[in-house]
């Protein structure tokens, strides 16, 4: 008799079936609309049992919600499926602007579709481009434009989710946004401490740190320009 912690033959069979389904069947099913942390996006497969993901990228998305203000210009490096870009566009409002860079040919079309589904495509300028060195890409980046960090447009808020390239991108910045929201990736060779040091050298104070996957050294840092914080402190006296 199998112990409670030991998988039975039925359990093993079910796991094998799930693996076969995920590998052979699911990739060929059409997409349907799911809701990712309040943002509708067409990236759920037809037979998927779950289509609501309220905690999707929670640390990053919450930081964007709390830092983007009306009329802000926002730059997103690593657009993924467009969820954070939509959140930024909603908070920036009709007079704000979001420029999103995403290099992979698999994800880039989702950004444009997610923006259209949420009726903010007039505020989001999606560009298929790789910013910086591209330490790790979740997909095929072939054919993407290359953008140097020194070429990024001015913005009020800069969001980085670039899979280990964050410190290298930050080192080369020529812009100085009011706020930088960055997801760190110690698991890809860029420790959170290194990213903190770079932000400090650029004149930013980390005012908030939110764990995402702390066991992999993935955290979301919110950093504010030190000169702005000093000015606010003086005005508050």
N, C-alpha and C positions, 0 to 999 in steps of 0.2 A: 504493500500500500504506500502511495506517495505521501510524503509529509506535506504540511500546509505550504511550506516555502518552496517545495519542489514542483516544477511544472508537470502536469499530467500529459498523456499522449494527446488528449483533446486540446489542451492549451497549446501544445506545440503545433498541432495541426492548424489551429486557428491563427497562430502567428505566421505560419507558412502561407496560409491563404491571404492574410492581410499583406504580406510582403509581395506576393505574386500580383495581387490586385493593384497595389501601389506602383509596381514596376511595369506591369504589362497592360493594365486596363485604364487606370485613372488618367495617365497622361494623354489619352486619346479622347476623353470625354469633353464635351463642350463646357464652357464656363457659365456660371450663373452669378448673380449679384449677392454678395455677402456684406456684412456691416463690420467694419474694422475700427474699433474705438470711436464709434459715432460717424464714420465716413463710409458711405456705400461705395463698393468697388467690385468690379467683375473679375474676381480671381478665385472663386470657389468652384470646384468641379460639380457637375450635375448630380452625382450620387453621394456627395459628401454629406455626412450626417449633421454637421454643424455649419451654420452660416452666420453666426454672430460671435465676434471675438472682441469683447469689451476691453480686454487687457492688452490688445495688440500694441507693441512698442510703447507701453504705458509711460515709462520714465521719460522717453524722448518726446512723445506727443504732449504729455502734460507740461513739460518745460516750454515747448513751443506755444502752447495755449497761454501760458502765464507771462511770456516775455514779449510776444508780438502785440503791438499797439495799433490803433487805427491810423491809417495813412502810411504805415511803415513800408519800406522796401526790404525784401527778404531774399537772401541767396541760400539755396539748399544744395549741398554737395553730397550726392548719393541719394537720388530721388526715390529709389525703390519702386513701389507701386503707386506712388503719388499721394499717399495718405497724409503725411506731414505737410506736403505742399498745399493740400486742400485746407488743412487746419490753419496754416499760416495765412492763406488767402482769405479765409473767413474772418479772421481776426484783424487783418490789415484793412479789410473793407474795400469798397469799390474804388477808392482812390489810392489803394496800396498796390504793390507789384511784387510778384514772386518769380525769381529766375531759378530754375531747377536744372541741375546737371546730373545726367545718368548715362553711363557709358554702354551698358549691356543691351544688346538687341532684343533680349527676351523681356526685359522689364520696361524699356522705354515706352512702348505703345500703351502700357497700362497707365502711365502718368497722364498722357493726353486724354485717355478715355475716362479715368477717374475724375479729372478736372471737368470734363464735359458732363458726366453724370451728376456732379454736384453743382453745376452751373456757375463755375468760377473759372472757366477756361479763358475768359477775357482778361483775367488777372494773372494767369500763370504762363510764363514763357519757358517751355520745356526744350532743353537742348541736349542732343545725344553727344556727350563729350566726357572725356576723362580729365579730371582735375588732379594734377600732381602725379606721383609715381605709380599709383594703382598697385598697392601691395597685394591685395586679394580681390578678385572680381567674382561675384556670384553670377556667372554667365559669360557669354561671348562678347568681348569688347572690340572685336575686329570691326574696322570701319568707322569707329567713333573718332570724332575730332579730339585733339589734345589742347587743353587750356592750361596755361601756366597760372599758378596762384597769383602772380603779379598782375594778371589780366582780368581778375574778377571785378565785376562792377561794384561801385559803392553801394552800401546797404546799411540799414539800421540794425538788422539781426542777421547773423550768419549761423547756419546750421550745418554741422558736419557729421555724416554717418558714412565714412569712407574706408571701413574695414582695415584699419591698421596704418593708413596713410595720413591720419589726422595731424600728427606732430610735424611731419614733413611739409604738409600744406600750410600749416600755421606759421612755420618758420619763414616761409617765402611770401607771406601776405604783405601787400602794400596798402590795403585798406584797413581802416580801424573802425569797425562797426560798434554801435553802442553795446550790444550784447552778443556773445558767442555761446551757442549751445553745441556741445560736442559729445558724441558717444565715443568712449575710449575702447581700445581693443588690445588689452594686454596679451590675449590669447594669440594674436597675430604679430607679436613682437614689438608692440609699442605700449609699454606700461603706462598706467594712468598717471603715475608720478612724473613720467617724462612729459606728458601732455600738460600737466600742471606747471611744470618748470617753464615750458615754452610760453604758456599764457602769461605767466608772471613776467617773463623777459619782454613781452610785448606791451606790458603796462595794464594787465587785467588782473582783477581779483576774482577768484572762484568763490561765489557767494552761495552756491548750492551744489551738492553732490548726491545723485540718486542711484542706488544700486540697480542694475539690470540683471546681470549674471555675475555676481561678485566672485564666484568660484573660478570664473574664467577671466577675471579682472576686466569686466565690461561694466562701465559706469557712465552715467550722463552727468557732465559738468556744465554748470551755468556760470559764465564769467561776465563781469561787467567792467567796462573801461574805468580804470582807476581815477582818471581826471574827472570823470562825471561823478563818481562817488564822493570825491573830495569836495567838489563844488556843492553837491547836495548837502553834505555835512556842514559846510560853512553857512549855507542859506538857512539851515534848520536851527542854527544857534540863536 
